Amino acid sequence: MKNFVKELEWRGMIHNIMPGTEEQLIKEQTSAYVGIDPTADSLHIGHLVGVMMLTHLQHCGHRPIVLVGGATGMIGDPSFKSEERKLLSIEQIHYNQDCIKKQLEKFMDFSGNIPNKAIMLNNYDWTKDWTFIDFIREIGKHITVNYMMAKDSVKKRMETGLSFTEFSYQLLQGYDFKYLYENYGCRLQMGGSDQWGNITTGTELIRRMMQGEAFALTCPLITKADGKKFGKTENGNVWLDPQKTTPYSFYQFWLNCSDEDAQKFIKIFTLFSKEEITNLISEHQLKPEERLLQKTLAKDLTIRVHSEQDYNAAIEASQILFGKATTENLKNLDEATFLSVFDGVPLFDIPLEILQQGINIADLLANTGILSSKGEARRALKENSISVNKEKVHDTFILTDKYLINDKYILIQRGKKNYFILKILR
């Protein structure tokens, strides 16, 4: 077995680690878990640090346990949140769990063919039959309020207010660890650095109730070099579900990382060896303008999360903006990718009837307001700077509905960088 702690160390993935953790992992195959709240039917890239911890764990010969917080997800973790979150029904949680597992299968082996196969569990299964009175009698008496109040995640919420529901969260999470320790031999819980208080509550409960020894390991919360939150864009989260974030947008997120971030992210989010990454960084530094690190990172993750076909489509879509492309290339794009590629491009509405009749290109440019006047439109056409769907056009060109992309759009371009989209009104 590879040394899991050393593997995470060189990748920059350890923030806190409980004494004895490394020795336990060297001694024997160890089961470790990470909790995921099933608050949506897809993971986003903010979840990937925990997912990669479990992935590296399995590659080092240990057994990963993914714990879906069906019960805790119905409460909401208060850790470093400013307000209480929306509570979910158990039906929604089960649906989200099924969707999440399909995504995780691209990172971990859940098959029965290996001794350290990953397993997914839901804490609702062992929490649902507890009565409130039984839980506080059997579990609550082992952890003092003083101990719970000392946690940073609780102290930071005291000013804004903390419901009893949220306050009880760390006790429930602590019980999860105790249950997994007792029933699955789980000796280690991992998570982000904001989870340290909740995790150590579990190790304390195991010590007090079972006289057992359990361990904790957390990774740093990932931030970008510019100080902005990792995984967020102007459009919100970067999701793993292609219906929420297109493979093209997913690819572009990693491709647009700064050099500093790419050096950090390629260690955390890929399975390349230390030697491979050292060589990639050295090669990148010789010609940083070629963005080797970003391209390697974007390719690896887009293929892993989506597919090689989606990666190739993302490359082709990228060429539409930054390289040579044809009308055929445009028509190969699905609507979501087309809109992702041209996100932020000015949009102009035009009635379908006008295209059915046909309209001269100079009239269209002036009438829609793409250009300020018919005279300006004619000058641009004379300069050969107007394209329709990436094909150059002249002042005699008549635009009709046969040029529609996805039966809804037409792409107008002036020069190399000025794009406009016509959207058809029906």
C-alpha positions in Angstrom: 0.0 0.0 0.0 1.2 3.5 -0.8 1.5 5.9 2.2 -1.8 7.8 2.0 -0.7 10.7 4.3 2.5 11.3 2.3 0.5 11.2 -0.9 -1.9 13.9 0.4 1.0 15.9 1.9 2.8 16.5 -1.4 -0.5 17.3 -3.1 -1.1 20.1 -0.5 -4.3 18.3 0.8 -3.7 18.2 4.5 -4.8 21.0 6.9 -5.2 19.1 10.2 -4.4 15.6 11.1 -5.0 13.8 14.4 -1.9 12.1 16.0 -1.7 8.4 15.1 -3.6 8.7 11.8 -0.6 8.0 9.6 0.5 5.0 11.8 -3.0 3.5 11.6 -3.0 3.8 7.8 0.5 2.2 7.5 -0.5 -0.6 9.9 -3.5 -2.0 8.0 -6.1 -1.5 5.3 -8.4 1.2 6.9 -11.9 2.3 6.1 -12.4 6.0 6.0 -15.4 8.2 5.1 -16.4 11.6 3.8 -19.9 12.9 4.2 -21.8 14.6 1.4 -25.0 16.5 2.0 -27.5 15.5 -0.7 -28.8 19.0 -1.1 -28.9 18.8 -4.9 -29.1 16.1 -7.6 -25.6 16.8 -8.7 -22.2 17.4 -7.1 -20.3 20.6 -8.0 -16.6 21.1 -8.2 -16.5 22.3 -4.6 -17.2 18.7 -3.6 -14.3 17.4 -5.6 -11.7 17.9 -2.9 -13.5 15.4 -0.6 -14.1 13.1 -3.6 -10.4 13.1 -4.5 -9.4 12.4 -0.9 -11.5 9.2 -1.1 -10.2 8.5 -4.6 -6.5 8.8 -3.5 -7.5 6.7 -0.4 -8.7 3.8 -2.6 -5.6 4.1 -4.9 -3.5 3.7 -1.7 -5.2 0.4 -0.9 -7.8 1.6 1.7 -11.6 1.4 1.6 -13.5 4.6 0.9 -17.0 5.1 2.4 -19.2 7.8 0.9 -21.8 8.9 3.5 -24.8 10.6 2.1 -26.3 12.8 4.8 -30.0 11.8 4.4 -30.7 12.6 8.0 -28.3 15.5 8.5 -29.3 16.9 5.2 -32.8 17.2 6.6 -31.3 19.5 9.2 -28.4 21.4 7.6 -24.9 21.8 8.8 -24.4 25.2 10.5 -20.6 25.2 10.0 -19.6 28.6 8.8 -23.0 29.3 7.2 -24.7 32.6 7.9 -28.2 31.3 7.9 -30.3 28.1 8.1 -30.6 26.2 4.9 -33.7 24.8 3.2 -34.7 21.4 4.5 -35.3 18.4 2.1 -37.9 15.6 2.0 -36.6 12.0 2.2 -37.9 11.4 -1.4 -35.8 14.2 -2.7 -32.8 13.0 -0.8 -33.0 9.5 -2.2 -33.3 10.8 -5.7 -30.3 13.1 -5.2 -28.4 10.1 -3.7 -28.9 8.0 -6.8 -27.7 10.9 -9.1 -24.7 11.5 -6.9 -23.6 7.9 -7.0 -23.6 7.8 -10.8 -21.1 10.7 -10.7 -18.9 9.2 -8.0 -18.6 5.9 -10.0 -16.4 7.9 -12.4 -13.9 8.5 -9.6 -14.1 5.4 -7.4 -14.6 1.6 -7.9 -17.9 0.5 -6.3 -17.7 -3.0 -8.0 -17.5 -6.2 -6.0 -14.2 -7.2 -7.7 -11.7 -5.6 -5.3 -11.3 -6.0 -1.6 -11.4 -2.3 -0.9 -14.4 -1.4 -3.1 -16.1 1.9 -2.3 -19.4 1.8 -0.6 -22.2 4.4 -0.3 -24.3 4.6 2.8 -27.1 6.9 3.9 -27.3 8.0 7.6 -31.1 8.2 7.4 -31.1 4.4 7.5 -29.8 4.3 11.1 -31.2 7.6 12.3 -34.9 7.3 11.2 -35.9 4.8 14.0 -34.4 6.8 16.9 -36.9 8.6 19.1 -35.9 12.0 20.3 -36.0 10.8 24.0 -33.9 7.7 23.2 -31.3 9.7 21.3 -30.7 12.3 24.0 -30.7 9.6 26.7 -28.3 7.2 24.9 -26.1 9.5 22.9 -26.6 13.1 24.1 -25.5 12.4 27.7 -21.9 11.5 26.5 -21.1 15.0 25.1 -21.4 18.1 27.2 -22.9 21.4 26.1 -19.6 23.1 27.1 -17.8 20.8 24.6 -20.2 21.6 21.8 -20.2 25.3 22.5 -16.4 25.4 22.2 -16.5 24.5 18.5 -15.7 27.4 16.1 -18.6 26.4 13.8 -21.0 27.0 16.7 -19.3 30.1 18.2 -19.3 31.9 14.8 -23.1 31.5 14.6 -23.9 32.6 18.1 -24.0 36.3 17.0 -26.5 35.7 14.2 -28.5 33.0 16.0 -28.4 29.2 16.0 -31.4 27.0 16.2 -31.5 23.9 18.4 -31.9 21.9 15.1 -28.6 23.1 13.8 -26.9 22.9 17.2 -27.7 19.2 17.3 -25.9 18.7 14.0 -22.5 17.9 15.4 -24.0 15.3 17.7 -25.7 13.5 14.8 -22.5 13.6 12.8 -20.6 12.3 15.8 -23.1 9.5 16.1 -22.6 8.7 12.4 -18.9 8.2 13.0 -19.6 6.0 16.0 -22.1 3.9 14.0 -19.6 3.4 11.1 -16.8 2.6 13.5 -19.0 -0.1 15.2 -20.7 -1.6 12.1 -18.1 -1.0 9.2 -14.8 -0.8 11.1 -14.4 2.8 10.0 -11.4 4.4 11.8 -11.0 7.6 10.0 -13.3 10.6 9.0 -12.1 13.2 6.5 -13.5 16.5 5.3 -12.8 20.2 4.7 -11.1 22.2 7.5 -14.4 23.7 8.5 -15.5 20.1 9.5 -12.8 19.6 12.1 -15.1 20.4 15.0 -17.8 18.0 13.8 -15.3 15.2 13.1 -13.5 15.4 16.4 -16.9 15.2 18.2 -17.2 11.8 16.5 -13.8 10.7 17.7 -14.7 11.8 21.2 -18.0 9.9 21.2 -16.2 6.7 20.1 -13.6 7.2 22.9 -16.3 7.8 25.6 -18.9 5.2 24.5 -16.7 2.4 23.1 -13.2 3.1 24.6 -12.1 3.0 20.9 -9.6 5.0 19.0 -10.6 6.8 15.8 -8.9 9.4 13.7 -9.5 12.7 11.8 -7.9 14.3 8.8 -9.0 17.5 7.1 -7.9 19.3 3.9 -7.6 23.1 3.4 -10.5 25.0 2.0 -9.5 25.7 -1.6 -9.3 29.3 -2.7 -8.1 30.9 -5.9 -5.0 33.0 -6.3 -7.2 36.1 -6.6 -8.8 35.4 -3.3 -12.2 34.5 -4.8 -14.1 31.4 -3.8 -13.1 28.3 -5.7 -15.8 26.7 -7.9 -17.9 29.8 -8.2 -18.4 31.8 -11.4 -20.6 34.7 -12.3 -23.2 32.1 -13.2 -22.9 30.3 -9.9 -21.6 26.8 -9.2 -19.7 24.7 -11.7 -21.7 21.5 -11.7 -20.7 17.9 -12.7 -24.2 17.4 -14.3 -24.0 18.4 -18.0 -27.6 19.8 -17.8 -26.5 22.3 -15.2 -23.0 23.1 -16.5 -22.2 22.2 -20.1 -19.1 20.2 -20.8 -17.8 23.2 -22.8 -18.2 25.5 -19.8 -16.8 22.9 -17.4 -13.7 22.6 -19.7 -13.4 26.4 -20.0 -13.4 26.8 -16.2 -10.2 24.7 -15.8 -8.7 26.1 -19.0 -9.0 29.7 -17.7 -7.2 29.0 -14.4 -4.3 31.2 -13.5 -0.8 29.6 -13.7 -0.6 29.7 -9.9 -4.0 27.9 -9.5 -3.2 25.4 -12.2 -0.1 24.3 -10.3 -2.2 23.8 -7.2 -5.2 22.2 -8.9 -3.4 19.7 -11.0 -2.0 18.1 -7.7 -5.4 18.0 -6.0 -7.8 17.1 -8.8 -5.8 14.6 -10.9 -4.1 11.2 -10.3 -0.9 12.1 -12.1 2.2 11.0 -10.1 4.6 13.5 -8.4 7.1 12.9 -11.1 4.6 13.5 -13.9 3.4 16.7 -12.3 6.9 18.0 -11.6 7.7 17.4 -15.3 4.5 19.1 -16.4 5.2 22.2 -14.2 8.8 22.4 -15.5 7.6 22.2 -19.1 4.9 24.7 -18.6 7.3 27.2 -17.1 9.5 27.1 -20.3 6.5 28.2 -22.4 3.7 29.5 -20.1 1.9 31.1 -23.0 1.1 27.6 -24.3 -0.9 26.9 -21.1 0.2 23.3 -20.9 -0.9 22.9 -17.2 -4.3 24.3 -17.8 -4.9 22.2 -21.0 -3.7 19.0 -19.2 -5.9 19.7 -16.2 -9.0 20.6 -18.3 -8.6 17.5 -20.5 -8.1 15.1 -17.6 -11.2 16.4 -15.6 -13.5 16.8 -18.6 -12.9 13.3 -19.8 -13.2 11.9 -16.2 -16.4 13.8 -15.4 -18.0 13.7 -18.8 -16.3 11.7 -21.7 -13.6 11.9 -24.3 -16.3 12.7 -26.9 -17.5 15.7 -24.7 -13.8 16.8 -24.4 -13.4 16.7 -28.2 -16.6 18.6 -28.6 -15.4 21.2 -26.1 -12.2 21.6 -28.1 -14.1 22.1 -31.3 -16.5 24.6 -29.6 -13.4 26.5 -28.3 -12.1 26.8 -31.9 -15.3 28.6 -33.0 -14.4 31.6 -30.9 -10.6 31.4 -31.0 -9.7 29.7 -34.3 -11.1 28.9 -37.7 -14.6 27.5 -37.9 -17.3 26.9 -40.4 -21.1 26.9 -40.5 -20.9 23.2 -40.2 -19.0 23.5 -36.9 -21.7 25.8 -35.6 -24.5 23.6 -36.6 -22.9 20.6 -34.8 -23.3 22.4 -31.5 -26.3 21.7 -29.3 -28.3 24.7 -28.1 -26.8 24.6 -24.5 -23.2 24.6 -25.8 -23.9 27.2 -28.4 -25.2 29.6 -25.7 -22.3 28.7 -23.5 -19.8 29.5 -26.2 -21.4 32.8 -26.9 -22.3 33.7 -23.3 -22.5 37.4 -22.9 -22.7 38.1 -26.6 -25.4 40.8 -27.4 -28.7 39.2 -28.4 -31.2 40.7 -30.8 -34.7 39.5 -31.4 -36.1 39.2 -34.9 -39.5 37.9 -36.1 -39.5 34.6 -38.0 -41.7 36.2 -40.7 -38.9 38.6 -41.8 -36.5 35.7 -42.4 -39.2 33.7 -44.2 -39.6 36.6 -46.6 -35.8 37.2 -46.8 -34.0 40.4 -45.9 -30.9 42.2 -47.3 -28.0 41.9 -44.8 -27.4 45.7 -44.7 -31.1 46.4 -43.9 -31.0 43.7 -41.2 -27.8 45.1 -39.6 -29.3 48.6 -39.4 -32.9 47.6 -38.5 -31.9 45.4 -35.6 -29.4 48.0 -34.2 -26.4 45.7 -34.6 -24.9 48.6 -36.6 -26.0 52.2 -36.2 -27.1 52.9 -39.8 -27.4 51.4 -43.2 -24.4 53.5 -44.3 -22.2 51.9 -41.6 -23.5 48.5 -42.6 -22.6 49.0 -46.2 -19.1 50.2 -45.3 -18.5 47.2 -43.1 -19.7 44.9 -45.9 -17.5 46.7 -48.4 -14.5 46.1 -46.0 -15.4 42.4 -46.0 -15.7 42.4 -42.2 -19.2 40.9 -41.8 -19.8 37.1 -41.4 -23.0 35.2 -41.0 -22.5 31.8 -39.2 -18.7 32.2 -39.8 -19.1 32.7 -43.5 -18.2 36.1 -45.1 -21.1 37.9 -46.9 -21.4 40.9 -49.2 -24.0 43.7 -49.6 -26.2 41.6 -52.0 -26.6 38.8 -49.4 -30.2 37.9 -48.5 -30.7 36.4 -45.0 -33.4 33.7 -44.8 -34.6 31.1 -42.3 -32.4 28.4 -44.0 -29.5 29.9 -42.1 -30.9 29.1 -38.6 -28.8 27.2 -36.1 -30.8 24.9 -33.8 -33.8 26.3 -35.6 -33.6 29.4 -33.5 -30.3 31.4 -33.8 -28.1 33.2 -36.4 -24.6 34.3 -35.6 -23.4 37.6 -36.9 -19.8 38.7 -36.7 -18.0 41.9 -37.4 -14.2 41.6 -37.6 -12.5 39.0 -35.5 -14.0 39.7 -32.0 -17.4 41.3 -32.3 -20.2 38.8 -32.2 -24.0 39.3 -32.2 -26.7 36.7 -32.0 -30.1 36.9 -33.7 -32.8 35.1 -31.8 -35.9 34.2 -33.7 -39.3 35.1 -32.3 -42.1 32.8 -33.4 
